[in-house]
Amino acid sequence: MERLHDATGDLEPTFACSPPPGTARVDAVLAAAGGRAPRWVLDRLPEGYRGVVAPLDAHAPDGLSAAWAAGLARTTAPVVVLLDGRSGVDPRELHRLAEPIARGSADLVVGLRRAGWGMTSLSCWPPHRRLLDAAATRRLNRHLAAESAAAGHDASGPPLRLTDAARVLACRRQLLTALDDTSPEEVLAAAARGGWRVAQVPVHCGPGPLRR
């Protein structure tokens, strides 16, 4: 199948002012429409995190994967967080995903939404979106189980329950750069095939989606 043009290569991402490349403990790749993030997003990044904002084409089938790949190519920190700006996840929560990677207790950490019915939660994750995400995640869970079984990994432990999964994850940069596709589905599939240590942590939504 012919791939759509990757517009992310036409634009340079913006960066948080501090810390400079090569000195951050964690690089946070933020996929945002137009390649720009509002100041509240960058201001909420934890200390020692560098924001790498990559242009997101929401209309392209591989828009998120292309944005994350473009941002990942510009990362230098050993730990990388990948965030979909449409997820509404508060950037102050990113340390909850990155710290297990930095400690060496996990290879991949997936963010799970803290389900709520307040105005902020509903605006970031409305009911119709929750239903669509739940259906997509059920399909993904079946795919992950098949990948794990085909690779011969022990599935006796608690299965991944990604019904409330947000499109935010943290991983060792070395593992991510070895993948051909950085979409959430393919990263999780690679984890299932490779027997990675996968953890899940709950995350809160922020005051609004990451967009201009």
C-alpha positions in Angstrom: 0.0 0.0 0.0 1.4 3.4 -0.9 2.2 5.5 2.2 0.8 9.0 2.6 3.3 11.8 2.5 4.9 12.3 6.0 4.4 16.0 6.6 6.2 15.9 9.9 9.5 15.9 8.1 8.7 19.3 6.6 8.6 21.1 9.9 11.1 21.4 12.7 9.7 20.7 16.2 9.7 23.2 19.0 11.5 22.5 22.3 11.0 23.6 25.8 13.6 26.1 26.9 15.3 23.9 29.5 17.2 21.6 29.7 19.2 21.6 26.5 19.6 18.6 24.3 21.9 15.9 25.7 21.4 16.9 29.4 17.7 15.9 30.0 16.9 12.8 32.1 13.8 12.3 30.0 12.7 13.5 26.6 9.0 13.9 26.2 7.8 13.7 22.6 4.5 15.6 22.3 2.5 15.1 19.2 0.5 18.3 18.6 -1.5 19.8 15.8 0.6 22.3 13.8 3.7 21.3 15.8 3.0 23.8 18.5 2.1 23.3 22.2 0.6 25.9 24.5 2.8 27.3 27.3 0.7 25.5 30.0 1.9 22.1 28.5 5.6 22.9 28.5 5.4 24.6 31.9 3.9 21.4 33.4 6.8 19.2 32.3 8.6 17.8 35.4 12.0 19.1 36.2 14.7 17.5 34.1 12.3 16.8 31.2 12.8 18.2 27.8 9.8 18.7 25.5 10.1 17.8 21.9 7.0 18.9 20.1 6.3 17.2 16.8 3.7 18.1 14.1 0.6 15.9 14.1 -1.5 15.3 11.1 -4.7 14.0 12.6 -6.2 13.2 9.2 -3.4 10.8 8.2 -3.9 7.1 9.1 -0.4 7.0 10.4 -0.4 10.6 11.8 0.5 9.7 15.4 3.1 7.2 14.4 4.7 9.6 12.0 4.7 12.4 14.6 6.2 10.2 17.3 8.8 8.9 14.9 9.8 12.5 13.9 10.1 13.5 17.5 11.9 10.3 18.5 14.6 11.0 15.9 15.5 14.2 17.8 15.6 12.7 21.3 18.9 12.1 23.2 17.8 11.1 26.7 17.9 7.4 27.7 14.2 7.5 28.7 11.5 8.7 26.3 7.9 9.5 26.9 5.5 9.5 23.9 2.3 11.5 24.3 -0.6 12.0 22.0 -1.7 15.6 22.4 -5.3 14.7 21.9 -5.3 12.4 25.0 -5.7 15.3 27.4 -3.1 13.8 29.8 -1.6 16.3 32.2 2.1 16.6 31.5 2.7 16.7 35.3 1.8 13.1 35.3 4.6 12.0 33.0 7.0 11.3 35.8 4.8 8.5 36.9 5.5 6.7 33.6 9.2 7.6 33.2 10.5 6.8 36.7 10.0 3.0 36.6 12.0 3.0 33.3 14.7 5.2 34.9 14.9 2.8 37.9 15.2 -0.2 35.6 12.1 -1.9 37.0 10.2 -1.8 33.6 10.9 -1.7 29.9 7.6 -0.1 28.9 5.1 1.8 31.0 1.6 2.5 29.7 -0.6 5.3 31.1 -4.2 4.4 32.1 -6.8 7.1 32.4 -8.3 7.7 35.8 -11.9 7.3 34.8 -14.0 10.1 36.1 -17.2 11.9 35.2 -16.3 15.5 36.2 -16.3 18.3 33.6 -12.6 18.2 33.0 -12.5 14.4 32.5 -15.6 14.5 30.3 -14.3 17.3 28.1 -11.0 15.5 27.6 -12.5 12.0 27.2 -16.2 12.2 26.3 -18.5 9.1 26.6 -18.6 8.4 22.8 -14.8 8.5 22.7 -14.6 6.1 25.7 -16.8 3.6 23.9 -14.8 3.7 20.7 -11.5 3.4 22.7 -12.9 0.4 24.6 -13.8 -1.4 21.4 -10.4 -0.7 19.9 -8.7 -1.8 23.0 -10.5 -5.2 23.1 -9.2 -5.9 19.6 -5.7 -4.8 20.7 -5.9 -7.1 23.8 -6.7 -10.1 21.6 -3.9 -9.2 19.3 -1.4 -8.9 22.2 -2.5 -12.2 23.6 -1.9 -13.9 20.3 1.5 -12.2 19.8 2.6 -13.3 23.3 1.4 -16.9 22.8 3.1 -17.1 19.4 6.3 -16.0 20.9 6.0 -18.6 23.6 5.9 -16.3 26.6 4.2 -17.2 29.8 0.8 -15.6 30.0 0.0 -16.9 33.5 0.4 -13.5 35.1 -2.3 -10.7 35.2 -3.2 -9.8 31.6 -2.8 -6.3 30.3 -6.1 -4.5 30.6 -6.0 -1.5 28.3 -9.6 -0.6 28.2 -8.8 2.8 29.7 -5.4 3.2 28.1 -4.4 6.7 27.1 -2.1 7.3 24.2 0.9 7.9 26.4 3.8 5.6 27.2 7.3 5.6 28.4 10.1 3.4 27.2 13.9 3.1 27.0 15.0 5.0 23.9 17.2 2.1 22.8 14.1 -0.1 22.5 12.0 2.5 20.7 14.6 3.4 18.1 15.0 -0.3 17.1 11.3 -0.4 16.0 10.1 0.3 12.5 6.7 1.6 13.7 6.2 3.7 16.9 2.4 3.6 16.9 1.0 2.6 20.3 -0.3 -0.6 18.9 3.0 -1.7 17.4 5.0 -0.7 20.5 2.7 -2.9 22.6 2.9 -5.7 20.0 6.7 -5.5 20.1 6.6 -5.7 23.9 4.4 -8.8 23.7 6.7 -10.5 21.2 9.8 -9.5 23.0 8.7 -10.4 26.5 9.3 -6.9 27.8 8.5 -6.0 31.3 5.3 -3.9 31.0 3.8 -1.8 33.7 0.7 0.4 33.8 0.1 3.5 35.9 -3.0 5.7 36.3 -2.8 9.3 34.9 -5.0 12.3 35.3 -6.3 14.5 32.5 -5.1 18.1 32.3 -7.1 21.3 31.7 -7.4 20.7 28.0 -6.1 19.0 24.9 -2.6 19.7 23.7 -3.2 21.9 20.7 -2.8 25.5 19.4 
